């Protein structure tokens, strides 16, 4: 008996110790999966690709301890397999984090060995990449599955209907399967226990019965069908949505679609809905009254649609609403008073509609509001004083309106505010001192207004501030040192103001959390010691147009987290320090342009590098695959481009913009552009390049802008350039290009807006195909050897005839693209922003012949028409005065004849040169034609009148005598009359005289007639 008692005591102690061990061990340590399930998982693993070795823990006998595997604590069976990518959302990822996410994606194929996991309840393969393979049919045989998540896993093909066999499924997520096609959804009707269904971003275009099927799911609580290409509601328009009505649906999401037409009556039965999201669709009606029956709604999102007209009064019945989003629609009335009844609202978003007039007092009753967004409307009043009643507001956004005047003291009562956005308005006062009452304010945005005066010292008392935006105002004075007290501040932007003075270390004393600093475009000078070590680590820094120099700022060396650095126009004239190029490898953006920095370029450059207008020397570095935009213009970089572009050739380059203009580059343009197919802008102006334009330039099918002005490029234009169909600006001027202007320019480069062929050796006729360039605003082919007539079809150049200008693509806003155009006897430089407003045609200094076509006068928006130094004949078109916007008309040194048309006087801002032609007659009066100097008409000997010294002759009536030059039409008519009548008169007189001589009776009768007439006349007088 004693023995058995001892044995029992030992057994109890052992059992207690064992229990303690199991309880304190890791999950699964006290469970052992079966050999069958272990082998099934290992076989499944063999079919997968695993670049980051996420499944490296899948070793040993106990699979319950493996990464992502979960077992039942009673049966030891595998019940959970969670292989979701741990980095499942990379919207805000850095490049390194993006690569880590990419490496963590599993791939390969799903092995049917999973069927051995008989008790598997949860399977998650989301955010991996199975590269378009089909979802395996056998997944439908995992009868125990309750949770299945395949979202964003890269599956494609057709959706297997076998999934309908998963009768125990509660949760199904197949969202973001871009490559998946759905032709039938009948299988869904078998999932009677389904509560959550997400098929967002799948293609529903062939599933016409989607609504009927979904209406049969009796347990459904949440439905997500965003971006499914649904463009109509099928035949269930008047069918009761009874299945959904019978459940307490908590969320219905039909967002991001292209629905049109009224919302069907079927939705009117969803009276138990608490959350309804129909956002980002394209409804083409007013909001229907059916929403009045959804009186249990807590959240209603109708944003990003095309709802029009007034907001219906039916919404006032939704008194339980706590969240209402009507943003980004087209409501065209004032905000209605119905909101007074929605007094449970916590969040109201009416932003980005064309609401007008004052903000209605009805909003005064919404005293529970914590978030109010009225941004992006057309309110043009002051902020009303009754805002003081909204004293529970945490977030207030009134940006992008036309509020004006001072900020009312009523806002002083909103002491709970954490976010205040008044940006993009017309406030024109100083910042009031009572702003220091916003003790909880974390985000203050006042940018893009007309605030003036100094930045108040009191802002330094807002100790909770994390974000402070004051940029693009009229603040003046010095920067208050009190800003250094904002110990929680993460982002400070005061760029583009009129601040001045010195910034010292005291301004940054306590800014230990500062990550983004923008002091650009002010007159500030940074004065810190060379040994200063800031107590912050910046990610973004912009000190452009501040005075930092002449030395390069040494304290930058301490900023180990810096991603973007903008120091353009910062008065730096130092040698670039050696440490900086090692430091720059961490940067994404680097802008040191418009300084006088000296030194040589490194082998590795940041992704976006702007070093233009400095004194950098040496050879070009080798281009690396990470560089996205590169500006080295206006330096003294030398050597050739081959090593830069063509070594090695096996890399994939992402370069989109390259500016090497105004350097000392020599040699031929290398023929390896086929490896740079992402390029959109290439500028090689003003170098010493020679040889032909390489054929591989035609590989740049995304090219918008191509400049090689002022080099020694020769040969004909390669036909491969016709592949660059997106070209808008092409400047080939001041080279030695030859041959004819290719007809394919007018056939293929239909987006051309500026074509500059100036000062080359082009010959032959201007091809009529250029008339197809309806977007062409600038044509400069001056100083070539072109011959033949000016095409009459130039009247088809619509961009020179209509008001609408071309919208030049400017994806590379930091590149200051320029074009030189002939105007008023000079070459003027136009930036891209100005070029959009300029139209010009310069065909001067060629050998063009024939008449100036009358059709050219239809180019009514053309201010510059330069045709001088050709062999043009005929008269100036009579309707030249229709071109009333002409500023410079140069027809000098041709063989034009006739008079100057009177209509030219309608060109009220004209600079005119008609010298050295054969014009005649009087210079027309009116406008400023008499204000020109004699040089405008020199070399036309038959011209007379002001401003010439030669006066026009007048007849007795004070009129200028008709001359052939003045009245050529009348003179020609009279001459033809005399030529026709004179011979008849002579022949008739000769016949009459002959009759008198040879016919006696006629002779006697004639003399009797004469005697009789003489007697009658004598008798009368």
Secondary structure, DSSP 8 states (H G I E B T S, - for coil): -HHHHHHHHHHHHHHHHHHHHHHHS-TTTT----HHHHHHHHHHHHTEEETT-TTTT--SS-GGGSTTEEE-TTT--EEEEE---S----TT--HHHHHHHHHT-EEE---GGGGG-TT--EEE-TT---TT-B--GGGGG-TT--EEE-TTS--EEE--GGGGG-TT--EEE-TT-TEEE-S--GGGGG-TT--EEE-TT-B-TT-TTHHHHHTT-TT--EEE-TTS---S--SGGGS--HHHHTS---EEE--SS---SS--GGGGG-TT-SEEE--S----S---GGGGG-TT-SEEE--SS--EES--GGGGG-TT-SEEE--SSEE-S---GGGGG-TT-SEEE--SS---SS--GGGGG-TT-SEEE--SS---S---GGGGG-TT-SEEE--SS--EES--GGGGG-TT-SEEE--SSEE-S---GGGGG-TT--EEE--SS--EE---GGGGG-TT-SEEE--SSEEEE---GGGGG-TT--EEE--SSEEEEEE-GGGGTT-TT--EEE--SSEEEE---TT---SS--SEEE-TTSB--SS--GGGGG-TT--EEE-TTS---SB--HHHHHHGGG-SEEE--SS--EEE--S---SEEE--SSEEESB-----TT--EEE--SS--EE-SHHHHHSSSSS-----EEE--SSEEEEE--S-GGG-TT--EEE--SSEEEE---GGGGG-TT--EEE--SSEEEE---GGGGG-TT--EEE--SSEEEEE--THHHHH-TT-SEEE--SSEEEEE--GGGGG-TT--EEE--SSEEEE---GGGGG-GGGTSS-------S-TTS--EEEEEETTEEEEEEHHHHTT--EEE--SSEEEEE--GGGGG-TT--EEE--SSEEEEE--GGGGG-TT-SEEE--SSEEEE---GGGGG-TT-EEE--SSEEEEE---STTTTTS-GGGTTT-TEEESTTSSS---B-TTSSB---TTTSHHHHHHHHHHHHHHHHHHHHHHHHHHHHHHH-HHHHHHHHHHHHHHHHHHHHH-
